[in-house]
Amino acid sequence: QYLIVAYDAQDKDAPKRRLEAREAHLALIAKYKAAGHMKMGAALLDEGGAMVGSTLIVDFDTEEALESWLDEEPYLLQKVWEDVQITPCKIAPSFVNG
């Protein structure tokens, strides 16, 4: 399992790119969620409530499988996410079954 923290680009066109890529991003997330890989996701917000990034907990058996998803992720391909941090993690059992 991996924790993904992805911050959006800060240029003036970044919000427009996010909106343009959003439908494809959500469709890909739905595909991977149906396959059991997407465990949780949330938008990162600034103090005013505007989206500034995303966070996900994903479950892939290998780093290669994780990279395969990232290679097709619209928010990366369309340069919405600029700073992506990936950290191995493990969801605590009390959250999985609770």
Biopython code that builds the backbone (N, CA, C, O; Angstrom):
import numpy as np
from Bio.PDB.StructureBuilder import StructureBuilder

atoms = [
    (1, "GLN", "N", (0.849, -1.176, 0.000)),
    (1, "GLN", "CA", (0.000, 0.000, 0.000)),
    (1, "GLN", "C", (0.888, 1.230, 0.000)),
    (1, "GLN", "O", (2.015, 1.209, 0.494)),
    (2, "TYR", "N", (0.356, 2.296, -0.563)),
    (2, "TYR", "CA", (1.124, 3.528, -0.697)),
    (2, "TYR", "C", (0.231, 4.727, -0.392)),
    (2, "TYR", "O", (-0.953, 4.747, -0.730)),
    (3, "LEU", "N", (0.825, 5.714, 0.249)),
    (3, "LEU", "CA", (0.193, 7.015, 0.448)),
    (3, "LEU", "C", (0.736, 7.938, -0.636)),
    (3, "LEU", "O", (1.946, 8.126, -0.757)),
    (4, "ILE", "N", (-0.162, 8.505, -1.413)),
    (4, "ILE", "CA", (0.203, 9.449, -2.467)),
    (4, "ILE", "C", (-0.258, 10.828, -2.021)),
    (4, "ILE", "O", (-1.435, 11.024, -1.719)),
    (5, "VAL", "N", (0.657, 11.779, -1.978)),
    (5, "VAL", "CA", (0.319, 13.171, -1.711)),
    (5, "VAL", "C", (0.821, 13.949, -2.927)),
    (5, "VAL", "O", (2.023, 14.010, -3.185)),
    (6, "ALA", "N", (-0.109, 14.537, -3.661)),
    (6, "ALA", "CA", (0.220, 15.200, -4.920)),
    (6, "ALA", "C", (-0.269, 16.642, -4.891)),
    (6, "ALA", "O", (-1.463, 16.905, -4.751)),
    (7, "TYR", "N", (0.665, 17.563, -5.024)),
    (7, "TYR", "CA", (0.327, 18.985, -5.031)),
    (7, "TYR", "C", (0.251, 19.486, -6.470)),
    (7, "TYR", "O", (1.081, 19.143, -7.311)),
    (8, "ASP", "N", (-0.760, 20.302, -6.730)),
    (8, "ASP", "CA", (-0.966, 20.849, -8.063)),
    (8, "ASP", "C", (0.123, 21.859, -8.429)),
    (8, "ASP", "O", (0.750, 22.481, -7.571)),
    (9, "ALA", "N", (0.316, 21.991, -9.738)),
    (9, "ALA", "CA", (1.191, 23.040, -10.252)),
    (9, "ALA", "C", (0.624, 24.392, -9.841)),
    (9, "ALA", "O", (-0.569, 24.514, -9.561)),
    (10, "GLN", "N", (1.472, 25.391, -9.806)),
    (10, "GLN", "CA", (1.066, 26.714, -9.315)),
    (10, "GLN", "C", (0.933, 27.759, -10.412)),
    (10, "GLN", "O", (0.622, 28.915, -10.123)),
    (11, "ASP", "N", (1.164, 27.377, -11.669)),
    (11, "ASP", "CA", (1.062, 28.369, -12.743)),
    (11, "ASP", "C", (-0.399, 28.764, -12.959)),
    (11, "ASP", "O", (-1.309, 28.094, -12.469)),
    (12, "LYS", "N", (-0.614, 29.848, -13.691)),
    (12, "LYS", "CA", (-1.963, 30.399, -13.853)),
    (12, "LYS", "C", (-2.907, 29.465, -14.599)),
    (12, "LYS", "O", (-4.123, 29.574, -14.440)),
    (13, "ASP", "N", (-2.383, 28.556, -15.402)),
    (13, "ASP", "CA", (-3.228, 27.637, -16.172)),
    (13, "ASP", "C", (-3.511, 26.319, -15.448)),
    (13, "ASP", "O", (-4.264, 25.486, -15.952)),
    (14, "ALA", "N", (-2.913, 26.127, -14.275)),
    (14, "ALA", "CA", (-3.069, 24.864, -13.548)),
    (14, "ALA", "C", (-4.537, 24.539, -13.222)),
    (14, "ALA", "O", (-4.957, 23.403, -13.442)),
    (15, "PRO", "N", (-5.327, 25.487, -12.709)),
    (15, "PRO", "CA", (-6.731, 25.151, -12.424)),
    (15, "PRO", "C", (-7.505, 24.727, -13.682)),
    (15, "PRO", "O", (-8.361, 23.844, -13.624)),
    (16, "LYS", "N", (-7.198, 25.356, -14.799)),
    (16, "LYS", "CA", (-7.852, 24.991, -16.053)),
    (16, "LYS", "C", (-7.474, 23.558, -16.461)),
    (16, "LYS", "O", (-8.332, 22.783, -16.885)),
    (17, "ARG", "N", (-6.191, 23.216, -16.331)),
    (17, "ARG", "CA", (-5.755, 21.852, -16.654)),
    (17, "ARG", "C", (-6.435, 20.830, -15.747)),
    (17, "ARG", "O", (-6.805, 19.744, -16.195)),
    (18, "ARG", "N", (-6.599, 21.180, -14.470)),
    (18, "ARG", "CA", (-7.272, 20.266, -13.532)),
    (18, "ARG", "C", (-8.696, 19.990, -14.010)),
    (18, "ARG", "O", (-9.124, 18.837, -14.064)),
    (19, "LEU", "N", (-9.417, 21.034, -14.351)),
    (19, "LEU", "CA", (-10.796, 20.860, -14.818)),
    (19, "LEU", "C", (-10.853, 20.042, -16.104)),
    (19, "LEU", "O", (-11.727, 19.190, -16.263)),
    (20, "GLU", "N", (-9.927, 20.297, -17.016)),
    (20, "GLU", "CA", (-9.911, 19.576, -18.286)),
    (20, "GLU", "C", (-9.587, 18.095, -18.103)),
    (20, "GLU", "O", (-10.095, 17.257, -18.848)),
    (21, "ALA", "N", (-8.754, 17.766, -17.127)),
    (21, "ALA", "CA", (-8.331, 16.381, -16.909)),
    (21, "ALA", "C", (-9.226, 15.629, -15.920)),
    (21, "ALA", "O", (-9.110, 14.411, -15.781)),
    (22, "ARG", "N", (-10.106, 16.343, -15.244)),
    (22, "ARG", "CA", (-10.864, 15.758, -14.129)),
    (22, "ARG", "C", (-11.695, 14.541, -14.536)),
    (22, "ARG", "O", (-11.657, 13.520, -13.850)),
    (23, "GLU", "N", (-12.438, 14.626, -15.627)),
    (23, "GLU", "CA", (-13.298, 13.517, -16.028)),
    (23, "GLU", "C", (-12.477, 12.249, -16.311)),
    (23, "GLU", "O", (-12.844, 11.156, -15.880)),
    (24, "ALA", "N", (-11.376, 12.408, -17.033)),
    (24, "ALA", "CA", (-10.515, 11.256, -17.331)),
    (24, "ALA", "C", (-9.867, 10.717, -16.058)),
    (24, "ALA", "O", (-9.727, 9.505, -15.896)),
    (25, "HIS", "N", (-9.473, 11.617, -15.153)),
    (25, "HIS", "CA", (-8.889, 11.206, -13.869)),
    (25, "HIS", "C", (-9.896, 10.379, -13.069)),
    (25, "HIS", "O", (-9.562, 9.301, -12.575)),
    (26, "LEU", "N", (-11.125, 10.880, -12.940)),
    (26, "LEU", "CA", (-12.141, 10.162, -12.168)),
    (26, "LEU", "C", (-12.502, 8.821, -12.809)),
    (26, "LEU", "O", (-12.762, 7.852, -12.097)),
    (27, "ALA", "N", (-12.522, 8.751, -14.145)),
    (27, "ALA", "CA", (-12.803, 7.486, -14.827)),
    (27, "ALA", "C", (-11.701, 6.468, -14.548)),
    (27, "ALA", "O", (-11.984, 5.291, -14.325)),
    (28, "LEU", "N", (-10.454, 6.912, -14.559)),
    (28, "LEU", "CA", (-9.350, 5.992, -14.272)),
    (28, "LEU", "C", (-9.385, 5.554, -12.811)),
    (28, "LEU", "O", (-9.146, 4.383, -12.512)),
    (29, "ILE", "N", (-9.674, 6.468, -11.911)),
    (29, "ILE", "CA", (-9.793, 6.116, -10.495)),
    (29, "ILE", "C", (-10.890, 5.063, -10.318)),
    (29, "ILE", "O", (-10.700, 4.091, -9.586)),
    (30, "ALA", "N", (-12.029, 5.247, -10.978)),
    (30, "ALA", "CA", (-13.138, 4.287, -10.880)),
    (30, "ALA", "C", (-12.711, 2.906, -11.377)),
    (30, "ALA", "O", (-13.051, 1.891, -10.770)),
    (31, "LYS", "N", (-11.971, 2.873, -12.472)),
    (31, "LYS", "CA", (-11.477, 1.596, -13.010)),
    (31, "LYS", "C", (-10.577, 0.888, -11.991)),
    (31, "LYS", "O", (-10.733, -0.305, -11.734)),
    (32, "TYR", "N", (-9.644, 1.635, -11.422)),
    (32, "TYR", "CA", (-8.717, 1.040, -10.459)),
    (32, "TYR", "C", (-9.406, 0.744, -9.120)),
    (32, "TYR", "O", (-9.019, -0.195, -8.424)),
    (33, "LYS", "N", (-10.402, 1.522, -8.760)),
    (33, "LYS", "CA", (-11.164, 1.240, -7.532)),
    (33, "LYS", "C", (-11.932, -0.067, -7.683)),
    (33, "LYS", "O", (-11.965, -0.876, -6.756)),
    (34, "ALA", "N", (-12.550, -0.279, -8.844)),
    (34, "ALA", "CA", (-13.290, -1.521, -9.097)),
    (34, "ALA", "C", (-12.370, -2.745, -9.023)),
    (34, "ALA", "O", (-12.811, -3.845, -8.687)),
    (35, "ALA", "N", (-11.096, -2.541, -9.339)),
    (35, "ALA", "CA", (-10.120, -3.634, -9.271)),
    (35, "ALA", "C", (-9.509, -3.766, -7.876)),
    (35, "ALA", "O", (-8.669, -4.638, -7.650)),
    (36, "GLY", "N", (-9.925, -2.906, -6.937)),
    (36, "GLY", "CA", (-9.466, -3.011, -5.552)),
    (36, "GLY", "C", (-8.203, -2.241, -5.232)),
    (36, "GLY", "O", (-7.642, -2.410, -4.150)),
    (37, "HIS", "N", (-7.740, -1.398, -6.144)),
    (37, "HIS", "CA", (-6.470, -0.698, -5.923)),
    (37, "HIS", "C", (-6.608, 0.646, -5.220)),
    (37, "HIS", "O", (-5.670, 1.087, -4.556)),
    (38, "MET", "N", (-7.742, 1.299, -5.349)),
    (38, "MET", "CA", (-7.939, 2.616, -4.742)),
    (38, "MET", "C", (-8.698, 2.444, -3.426)),
    (38, "MET", "O", (-9.848, 2.005, -3.423)),
    (39, "LYS", "N", (-8.063, 2.784, -2.326)),
    (39, "LYS", "CA", (-8.672, 2.586, -1.011)),
    (39, "LYS", "C", (-9.325, 3.849, -0.464)),
    (39, "LYS", "O", (-10.372, 3.780, 0.180)),
    (40, "MET", "N", (-8.708, 5.005, -0.720)),
    (40, "MET", "CA", (-9.256, 6.258, -0.209)),
    (40, "MET", "C", (-8.638, 7.408, -0.988)),
    (40, "MET", "O", (-7.490, 7.333, -1.428)),
    (41, "GLY", "N", (-9.403, 8.457, -1.149)),
    (41, "GLY", "CA", (-8.883, 9.645, -1.806)),
    (41, "GLY", "C", (-9.537, 10.884, -1.232)),
    (41, "GLY", "O", (-10.659, 10.838, -0.728)),
    (42, "ALA", "N", (-8.823, 11.986, -1.315)),
    (42, "ALA", "CA", (-9.360, 13.259, -0.832)),
    (42, "ALA", "C", (-8.668, 14.398, -1.561)),
    (42, "ALA", "O", (-7.508, 14.288, -1.957)),
    (43, "ALA", "N", (-9.393, 15.489, -1.732)),
    (43, "ALA", "CA", (-8.800, 16.702, -2.285)),
    (43, "ALA", "C", (-8.060, 17.437, -1.173)),
    (43, "ALA", "O", (-8.508, 17.462, -0.027)),
    (44, "LEU", "N", (-6.939, 18.026, -1.519)),
    (44, "LEU", "CA", (-6.234, 18.917, -0.609)),
    (44, "LEU", "C", (-6.726, 20.328, -0.895)),
    (44, "LEU", "O", (-6.805, 20.741, -2.052)),
    (45, "LEU", "N", (-7.053, 21.060, 0.149)),
    (45, "LEU", "CA", (-7.640, 22.391, 0.009)),
    (45, "LEU", "C", (-6.752, 23.448, 0.645)),
    (45, "LEU", "O", (-6.061, 23.186, 1.629)),
    (46, "ASP", "N", (-6.779, 24.645, 0.072)),
    (46, "ASP", "CA", (-6.105, 25.755, 0.735)),
    (46, "ASP", "C", (-7.050, 26.355, 1.778)),
    (46, "ASP", "O", (-8.164, 25.866, 1.963)),
    (47, "GLU", "N", (-6.608, 27.403, 2.452)),
    (47, "GLU", "CA", (-7.420, 28.002, 3.522)),
    (47, "GLU", "C", (-8.743, 28.547, 3.019)),
    (47, "GLU", "O", (-9.703, 28.648, 3.783)),
    (48, "GLY", "N", (-8.808, 28.902, 1.740)),
    (48, "GLY", "CA", (-10.042, 29.421, 1.159)),
    (48, "GLY", "C", (-10.950, 28.346, 0.594)),
    (48, "GLY", "O", (-12.038, 28.652, 0.106)),
    (49, "GLY", "N", (-10.522, 27.089, 0.650)),
    (49, "GLY", "CA", (-11.337, 25.987, 0.169)),
    (49, "GLY", "C", (-11.083, 25.597, -1.279)),
    (49, "GLY", "O", (-11.776, 24.725, -1.803)),
    (50, "ALA", "N", (-10.115, 26.214, -1.940)),
    (50, "ALA", "CA", (-9.781, 25.855, -3.321)),
    (50, "ALA", "C", (-8.907, 24.603, -3.337)),
    (50, "ALA", "O", (-8.072, 24.411, -2.453)),
    (51, "MET", "N", (-9.103, 23.751, -4.347)),
    (51, "MET", "CA", (-8.296, 22.545, -4.486)),
    (51, "MET", "C", (-6.867, 22.902, -4.843)),
    (51, "MET", "O", (-6.620, 23.693, -5.753)),
    (52, "VAL", "N", (-5.931, 22.312, -4.120)),
    (52, "VAL", "CA", (-4.511, 22.537, -4.390)),
    (52, "VAL", "C", (-3.752, 21.233, -4.582)),
    (52, "VAL", "O", (-2.534, 21.240, -4.761)),
    (53, "GLY", "N", (-4.467, 20.115, -4.544)),
    (53, "GLY", "CA", (-3.810, 18.829, -4.719)),
    (53, "GLY", "C", (-4.730, 17.691, -4.354)),
    (53, "GLY", "O", (-5.935, 17.863, -4.168)),
    (54, "SER", "N", (-4.128, 16.525, -4.257)),
    (54, "SER", "CA", (-4.883, 15.307, -3.981)),
    (54, "SER", "C", (-4.082, 14.404, -3.055)),
    (54, "SER", "O", (-2.855, 14.477, -2.997)),
    (55, "THR", "N", (-4.795, 13.558, -2.338)),
    (55, "THR", "CA", (-4.141, 12.507, -1.577)),
    (55, "THR", "C", (-4.915, 11.213, -1.792)),
    (55, "THR", "O", (-6.143, 11.209, -1.871)),
    (56, "LEU", "N", (-4.176, 10.123, -1.886)),
    (56, "LEU", "CA", (-4.781, 8.810, -2.120)),
    (56, "LEU", "C", (-4.060, 7.776, -1.284)),
    (56, "LEU", "O", (-2.867, 7.905, -1.009)),
    (57, "ILE", "N", (-4.786, 6.752, -0.883)),
    (57, "ILE", "CA", (-4.169, 5.536, -0.385)),
    (57, "ILE", "C", (-4.510, 4.471, -1.408)),
    (57, "ILE", "O", (-5.678, 4.201, -1.684)),
    (58, "VAL", "N", (-3.465, 3.871, -1.967)),
    (58, "VAL", "CA", (-3.635, 2.884, -3.024)),
    (58, "VAL", "C", (-3.020, 1.561, -2.594)),
    (58, "VAL", "O", (-2.172, 1.514, -1.703)),
    (59, "ASP", "N", (-3.456, 0.496, -3.237)),
    (59, "ASP", "CA", (-2.988, -0.842, -2.900)),
    (59, "ASP", "C", (-2.570, -1.555, -4.181)),
    (59, "ASP", "O", (-3.413, -1.963, -4.980)),
    (60, "PHE", "N", (-1.264, -1.700, -4.367)),
    (60, "PHE", "CA", (-0.708, -2.418, -5.510)),
    (60, "PHE", "C", (0.272, -3.461, -4.992)),
    (60, "PHE", "O", (0.973, -3.227, -4.007)),
    (61, "ASP", "N", (0.318, -4.608, -5.653)),
    (61, "ASP", "CA", (1.193, -5.693, -5.217)),
    (61, "ASP", "C", (2.674, -5.392, -5.431)),
    (61, "ASP", "O", (3.530, -5.892, -4.701)),
    (62, "THR", "N", (2.965, -4.575, -6.434)),
    (62, "THR", "CA", (4.357, -4.273, -6.765)),
    (62, "THR", "C", (4.507, -2.796, -7.106)),
    (62, "THR", "O", (3.535, -2.108, -7.420)),
    (63, "GLU", "N", (5.740, -2.332, -7.036)),
    (63, "GLU", "CA", (6.020, -0.965, -7.465)),
    (63, "GLU", "C", (5.777, -0.811, -8.964)),
    (63, "GLU", "O", (5.393, 0.263, -9.426)),
    (64, "GLU", "N", (5.999, -1.876, -9.718)),
    (64, "GLU", "CA", (5.757, -1.841, -11.158)),
    (64, "GLU", "C", (4.275, -1.602, -11.447)),
    (64, "GLU", "O", (3.939, -0.846, -12.358)),
    (65, "ALA", "N", (3.394, -2.235, -10.688)),
    (65, "ALA", "CA", (1.953, -2.033, -10.858)),
    (65, "ALA", "C", (1.570, -0.595, -10.495)),
    (65, "ALA", "O", (0.745, 0.021, -11.170)),
    (66, "LEU", "N", (2.159, -0.075, -9.447)),
    (66, "LEU", "CA", (1.942, 1.325, -9.070)),
    (66, "LEU", "C", (2.383, 2.239, -10.203)),
    (66, "LEU", "O", (1.659, 3.163, -10.575)),
    (67, "GLU", "N", (3.558, 1.990, -10.750)),
    (67, "GLU", "CA", (4.085, 2.808, -11.844)),
    (67, "GLU", "C", (3.201, 2.724, -13.085)),
    (67, "GLU", "O", (3.062, 3.707, -13.813)),
    (68, "SER", "N", (2.601, 1.556, -13.332)),
    (68, "SER", "CA", (1.698, 1.412, -14.485)),
    (68, "SER", "C", (0.507, 2.355, -14.362)),
    (68, "SER", "O", (0.107, 2.994, -15.335)),
    (69, "TRP", "N", (-0.060, 2.438, -13.152)),
    (69, "TRP", "CA", (-1.155, 3.396, -12.931)),
    (69, "TRP", "C", (-0.659, 4.824, -13.135)),
    (69, "TRP", "O", (-1.293, 5.610, -13.840)),
    (70, "LEU", "N", (0.467, 5.157, -12.522)),
    (70, "LEU", "CA", (0.977, 6.523, -12.633)),
    (70, "LEU", "C", (1.268, 6.897, -14.083)),
    (70, "LEU", "O", (1.102, 8.053, -14.473)),
    (71, "ASP", "N", (1.703, 5.918, -14.885)),
    (71, "ASP", "CA", (2.017, 6.179, -16.295)),
    (71, "ASP", "C", (0.790, 6.569, -17.108)),
    (71, "ASP", "O", (0.925, 7.180, -18.168)),
    (72, "GLU", "N", (-0.405, 6.227, -16.632)),
    (72, "GLU", "CA", (-1.614, 6.591, -17.371)),
    (72, "GLU", "C", (-2.489, 7.613, -16.640)),
    (72, "GLU", "O", (-3.557, 7.976, -17.132)),
    (73, "GLU", "N", (-2.048, 8.075, -15.477)),
    (73, "GLU", "CA", (-2.834, 9.015, -14.670)),
    (73, "GLU", "C", (-2.917, 10.383, -15.366)),
    (73, "GLU", "O", (-1.895, 11.041, -15.561)),
    (74, "PRO", "N", (-4.143, 10.813, -15.742)),
    (74, "PRO", "CA", (-4.315, 12.081, -16.452)),
    (74, "PRO", "C", (-3.765, 13.299, -15.700)),
    (74, "PRO", "O", (-3.272, 14.234, -16.330)),
    (75, "TYR", "N", (-3.839, 13.302, -14.383)),
    (75, "TYR", "CA", (-3.333, 14.464, -13.651)),
    (75, "TYR", "C", (-1.816, 14.579, -13.776)),
    (75, "TYR", "O", (-1.272, 15.676, -13.648)),
    (76, "LEU", "N", (-1.128, 13.472, -14.022)),
    (76, "LEU", "CA", (0.307, 13.548, -14.295)),
    (76, "LEU", "C", (0.563, 13.866, -15.765)),
    (76, "LEU", "O", (1.387, 14.720, -16.092)),
    (77, "LEU", "N", (-0.148, 13.175, -16.641)),
    (77, "LEU", "CA", (0.058, 13.367, -18.072)),
    (77, "LEU", "C", (-0.247, 14.798, -18.512)),
    (77, "LEU", "O", (0.401, 15.322, -19.419)),
    (78, "GLN", "N", (-1.225, 15.424, -17.875)),
    (78, "GLN", "CA", (-1.618, 16.785, -18.253)),
    (78, "GLN", "C", (-1.031, 17.845, -17.311)),
    (78, "GLN", "O", (-1.460, 18.999, -17.300)),
    (79, "LYS", "N", (-0.052, 17.421, -16.533)),
    (79, "LYS", "CA", (0.716, 18.328, -15.663)),
    (79, "LYS", "C", (-0.145, 19.107, -14.672)),
    (79, "LYS", "O", (0.093, 20.287, -14.412)),
    (80, "VAL", "N", (-1.154, 18.420, -14.123)),
    (80, "VAL", "CA", (-1.941, 18.994, -13.031)),
    (80, "VAL", "C", (-1.122, 18.849, -11.745)),
    (80, "VAL", "O", (-0.892, 19.822, -11.026)),
    (81, "TRP", "N", (-0.686, 17.615, -11.472)),
    (81, "TRP", "CA", (0.153, 17.373, -10.297)),
    (81, "TRP", "C", (1.591, 17.721, -10.632)),
    (81, "TRP", "O", (2.138, 17.267, -11.637)),
    (82, "GLU", "N", (2.198, 18.539, -9.769)),
    (82, "GLU", "CA", (3.578, 18.967, -9.993)),
    (82, "GLU", "C", (4.531, 18.295, -9.009)),
    (82, "GLU", "O", (5.650, 17.935, -9.375)),
    (83, "ASP", "N", (4.103, 18.131, -7.795)),
    (83, "ASP", "CA", (4.948, 17.570, -6.736)),
    (83, "ASP", "C", (4.217, 16.352, -6.171)),
    (83, "ASP", "O", (3.219, 16.492, -5.464)),
    (84, "VAL", "N", (4.718, 15.163, -6.488)),
    (84, "VAL", "CA", (4.062, 13.924, -6.074)),
    (84, "VAL", "C", (4.990, 13.180, -5.115)),
    (84, "VAL", "O", (6.124, 12.839, -5.453)),
    (85, "GLN", "N", (4.481, 12.941, -3.923)),
    (85, "GLN", "CA", (5.236, 12.216, -2.903)),
    (85, "GLN", "C", (4.570, 10.855, -2.704)),
    (85, "GLN", "O", (3.360, 10.770, -2.497)),
    (86, "ILE", "N", (5.371, 9.797, -2.770)),
    (86, "ILE", "CA", (4.864, 8.429, -2.637)),
    (86, "ILE", "C", (5.576, 7.776, -1.468)),
    (86, "ILE", "O", (6.804, 7.692, -1.440)),
    (87, "THR", "N", (4.788, 7.312, -0.499)),
    (87, "THR", "CA", (5.338, 6.701, 0.703)),
    (87, "THR", "C", (4.662, 5.356, 0.937)),
    (87, "THR", "O", (3.434, 5.293, 0.996)),
    (88, "PRO", "N", (5.434, 4.274, 1.073)),
    (88, "PRO", "CA", (4.808, 2.996, 1.431)),
    (88, "PRO", "C", (4.078, 3.141, 2.766)),
    (88, "PRO", "O", (4.552, 3.837, 3.665)),
    (89, "CYS", "N", (2.939, 2.491, 2.891)),
    (89, "CYS", "CA", (2.167, 2.557, 4.129)),
    (89, "CYS", "C", (1.381, 1.257, 4.296)),
    (89, "CYS", "O", (1.404, 0.387, 3.426)),
    (90, "LYS", "N", (0.700, 1.144, 5.404)),
    (90, "LYS", "CA", (-0.174, 0.000, 5.660)),
    (90, "LYS", "C", (-1.378, 0.504, 6.435)),
    (90, "LYS", "O", (-1.232, 1.053, 7.527)),
    (91, "ILE", "N", (-2.572, 0.319, 5.872)),
    (91, "ILE", "CA", (-3.792, 0.734, 6.549)),
    (91, "ILE", "C", (-3.967, -0.150, 7.790)),
    (91, "ILE", "O", (-3.865, -1.374, 7.698)),
    (92, "ALA", "N", (-4.227, 0.456, 8.929)),
    (92, "ALA", "CA", (-4.411, -0.281, 10.159)),
    (92, "ALA", "C", (-5.677, -1.143, 10.065)),
    (92, "ALA", "O", (-6.694, -0.679, 9.551)),
    (93, "PRO", "N", (-5.631, -2.381, 10.550)),
    (93, "PRO", "CA", (-6.795, -3.262, 10.468)),
    (93, "PRO", "C", (-8.069, -2.668, 11.056)),
    (93, "PRO", "O", (-9.160, -2.942, 10.556)),
    (94, "SER", "N", (-7.953, -1.864, 12.103)),
    (94, "SER", "CA", (-9.147, -1.291, 12.719)),
    (94, "SER", "C", (-9.859, -0.325, 11.769)),
    (94, "SER", "O", (-11.057, -0.086, 11.920)),
    (95, "PHE", "N", (-9.144, 0.225, 10.802)),
    (95, "PHE", "CA", (-9.781, 1.106, 9.813)),
    (95, "PHE", "C", (-10.340, 0.334, 8.637)),
    (95, "PHE", "O", (-11.300, 0.775, 8.006)),
    (96, "VAL", "N", (-9.765, -0.790, 8.340)),
    (96, "VAL", "CA", (-10.227, -1.609, 7.223)),
    (96, "VAL", "C", (-11.551, -2.281, 7.568)),
    (96, "VAL", "O", (-12.461, -2.325, 6.740)),
    (97, "ASN", "N", (-11.660, -2.797, 8.770)),
    (97, "ASN", "CA", (-12.836, -3.561, 9.171)),
    (97, "ASN", "C", (-13.753, -2.816, 10.118)),
    (97, "ASN", "O", (-14.796, -3.343, 10.506)),
    (98, "GLY", "N", (-13.386, -1.597, 10.499)),
    (98, "GLY", "CA", (-14.158, -0.866, 11.488)),
    (98, "GLY", "C", (-15.089, 0.052, 10.882)),
    (98, "GLY", "O", (-15.818, 0.748, 11.589)),
]
sb = StructureBuilder()
sb.init_structure("model")
sb.init_model(0)
sb.init_chain("A")
sb.init_seg("    ")
for serial, (resi, resn, name, xyz) in enumerate(atoms, 1):
    if name == "N":
        sb.init_residue(resn, " ", resi, " ")
    sb.init_atom(name, np.array(xyz, "f"), 0.0, 1.0, " ", f" {name:<3s}", serial, name[0])
structure = sb.get_structure()
